[in-house]
């Protein structure tokens, strides 16, 4: 059973990379765009069905599309946050710093947008503004190109690999955490099927069986339907 889960998880993760959606031609519209979407989906499913099965291909494509959709939503929120931060800093930079104002000036400016307390902080915010503008340009270009950057397991784990001591991890532990998010074992079920699913089946007694694609069954005939108790 351990070999089975390892094979299925690794294979699912590798196929998920192949299934990543590619952006369509932005000049397409109407029926031409819908036809291009259908053709792209059919091509992705054919490429995945060959090394796996139609059922596995459908699940992997749906999971990849959902991941892409969530990444696009996060990208849009990031754009909104960047624009808001830039607007706030620009408004405060347009005002004089507090250390250059007299007590009378401070009283007359009550209720208005405040500048930064000191010239030193104002200088740091000017540098911050340059960084945010550059970041906004990069993210906007990715958004317009419908390009997202996704790291399975999160960017925090990717950065932890460069400083294992600070993260409190060994190389083996980091490698294990890196590989686990890339394992994918999933299958959509149906109420008409035995125990609700033909691919991953769990009986009322807690026995689980996994139906492998043809490629795996050809190489491991004696492990086509191993079963073990679910705990």
C-alpha positions in Angstrom: 0.0 0.0 0.0 2.9 2.4 0.7 4.2 1.9 -2.8 0.8 2.4 -4.2 0.2 5.8 -2.5 3.7 6.9 -3.4 3.3 6.0 -7.0 -0.2 7.6 -7.3 0.8 10.7 -5.4 3.9 11.4 -7.5 2.2 10.5 -10.8 -0.7 12.8 -10.0 1.6 15.7 -9.1 3.7 15.3 -12.3 0.5 15.1 -14.4 -0.8 18.2 -12.7 2.1 20.2 -14.0 1.3 19.0 -17.6 -2.3 20.0 -17.1 -1.7 23.7 -16.2 -4.0 25.9 -18.3 -2.5 28.2 -20.9 -4.0 31.6 -21.6 -6.1 32.0 -24.7 -5.6 34.6 -27.4 -7.0 37.9 -26.0 -8.2 38.9 -29.5 -10.8 36.0 -29.5 -14.4 36.8 -28.5 -17.8 35.2 -28.7 -18.1 31.8 -30.3 -14.4 31.7 -31.4 -13.3 32.1 -27.8 -15.7 29.3 -26.6 -14.5 27.0 -29.4 -10.9 27.7 -28.4 -11.7 26.8 -24.8 -13.3 23.5 -25.8 -10.4 22.6 -28.1 -7.9 23.4 -25.3 -9.8 21.4 -22.8 -10.0 18.4 -25.2 -6.3 18.6 -25.9 -5.4 18.8 -22.2 -7.6 15.8 -21.5 -6.1 13.7 -24.3 -2.6 14.4 -23.2 -3.4 13.3 -19.6 -5.6 10.3 -20.5 -2.7 8.6 -22.3 -0.5 8.2 -19.2 -3.3 7.8 -16.7 -7.1 7.4 -17.4 -10.0 9.6 -18.4 -11.3 9.7 -14.8 -7.9 10.8 -13.4 -7.4 13.3 -16.2 -10.7 15.0 -15.4 -9.9 15.3 -11.7 -6.4 16.7 -12.3 -7.7 19.2 -14.8 -10.4 20.4 -12.5 -7.9 20.7 -9.6 -5.4 22.7 -11.8 -8.2 25.0 -13.1 -9.3 25.7 -9.5 -5.7 26.4 -8.4 -5.4 28.8 -11.4 -8.7 30.5 -10.5 -7.7 31.1 -6.9 -4.3 32.4 -7.9 -5.9 34.9 -10.3 -8.2 36.1 -7.5 -5.2 36.5 -5.1 -3.4 38.4 -7.9 -6.3 40.8 -8.3 -6.4 41.4 -4.5 -2.7 42.0 -4.6 -3.2 44.7 -7.3 -5.9 46.4 -5.2 -3.6 46.4 -2.2 -0.7 47.8 -4.1 -2.7 50.6 -5.6 -4.2 51.5 -2.2 -0.7 51.5 -0.6 0.7 53.7 -3.4 -2.2 56.2 -3.1 -1.8 56.5 0.7 1.9 57.1 0.5 1.6 59.6 -2.3 -1.0 61.6 -0.3 1.2 61.7 2.8 4.3 62.6 0.8 2.5 65.6 -0.6 2.3 67.0 2.9 5.1 68.6 4.9 6.7 66.6 7.6 5.7 67.2 11.2 9.3 68.2 12.3 9.1 71.2 9.9 5.9 72.6 11.2 5.4 75.1 14.0 2.8 74.5 16.7 0.5 77.0 15.0 0.8 75.2 11.7 -0.1 71.9 13.4 -3.2 73.4 14.9 -4.4 74.9 11.6 -3.8 71.6 9.8 -5.9 69.5 12.1 -8.3 67.2 10.2 -6.2 67.2 7.0 -4.0 64.4 5.7 -0.9 64.3 7.8 2.6 64.1 6.5 5.3 61.9 8.0 6.7 62.7 11.4 10.3 63.2 10.3 12.4 63.8 7.1 14.1 60.5 7.7 10.9 58.6 7.6 9.7 60.6 4.6 12.9 59.5 2.8 12.2 55.8 3.7 8.7 56.1 2.4 9.9 57.6 -0.9 12.1 54.5 -1.3 9.1 52.3 -0.4 7.0 54.1 -3.0 9.6 53.3 -5.7 9.5 49.6 -4.8 5.7 49.5 -4.8 5.5 51.1 -8.2 7.9 48.6 -9.6 6.0 45.8 -8.0 2.7 47.2 -9.4 4.2 47.3 -12.9 5.3 43.7 -12.7 2.0 42.4 -11.3 0.0 44.4 -13.8 2.0 42.9 -16.7 1.4 39.4 -15.3 -2.3 40.1 -14.8 -2.7 41.4 -18.4 -0.9 38.3 -19.7 -3.1 36.1 -17.5 0.1 34.7 -15.9 0.2 33.5 -12.3 3.1 32.3 -10.1 2.1 29.3 -7.9 4.3 27.4 -5.6 2.8 24.1 -4.3 3.2 24.2 -0.5 3.7 28.0 -0.4 6.5 30.4 -1.0 7.4 30.4 2.7 8.5 26.8 2.4 10.5 27.6 -0.7 12.3 30.4 1.1 12.9 28.2 4.2 15.1 25.9 2.1 17.7 28.6 1.9 18.0 28.9 5.7 17.2 25.6 7.3 18.7 26.6 10.7 16.3 29.5 11.1 13.4 27.4 10.0 14.3 24.7 12.4 14.3 22.0 9.7 16.7 19.4 8.5 17.3 18.8 4.8 15.3 15.6 4.9 12.3 17.3 6.7 12.3 20.2 4.3 12.5 17.8 1.3 9.5 15.8 2.7 7.4 18.9 3.2 8.4 20.0 -0.3 7.3 16.8 -1.9 4.0 16.2 0.0 2.1 19.1 -1.6 3.0 17.7 -5.0 1.3 14.4 -4.3 -2.2 14.3 -5.7 -4.6 11.4 -5.1 -8.2 12.3 -5.8 -11.2 11.1 -7.7 -14.7 12.5 -8.0 -17.4 10.0 -7.1 -21.0 9.4 -7.9 -24.0 8.2 -5.9 -24.8 5.5 -8.5 -21.3 3.8 -8.0 -20.5 1.2 -5.4 -19.5 2.9 -2.2 -19.8 6.2 -4.1 -16.6 5.9 -6.1 -15.0 3.4 -8.6 -11.4 4.9 -8.5 -10.9 5.3 -4.7 -13.3 3.1 -2.8 -13.8 3.0 1.0 -16.0 0.4 2.4 -18.1 0.8 5.6 -15.6 -1.4 7.3 -12.8 1.1 6.6 -11.1 -0.9 3.8 -9.7 1.3 1.0 -8.9 0.2 -2.6 -7.4 2.3 -5.4 -8.1 1.5 -9.0 -4.9 2.3 -11.0 -4.6 3.5 -14.6 -3.5 1.0 -17.3 0.1 2.2 -17.1 0.5 1.2 -13.5 -1.5 -2.0 -13.8 0.8 -3.1 -16.7 3.9 -2.7 -14.6 2.5 -3.9 -11.2 -0.1 -6.5 -11.9 0.1 -7.9 -8.4 -0.7 -4.5 -6.9 -3.7 -3.5 -9.0 -6.2 -3.4 -6.1 -4.4 -3.4 -2.7 -6.5 -2.7 0.3 -5.9 -1.6 3.8 -7.8 -0.3 6.8 -8.4 3.5 7.0 -7.4 4.9 10.4 
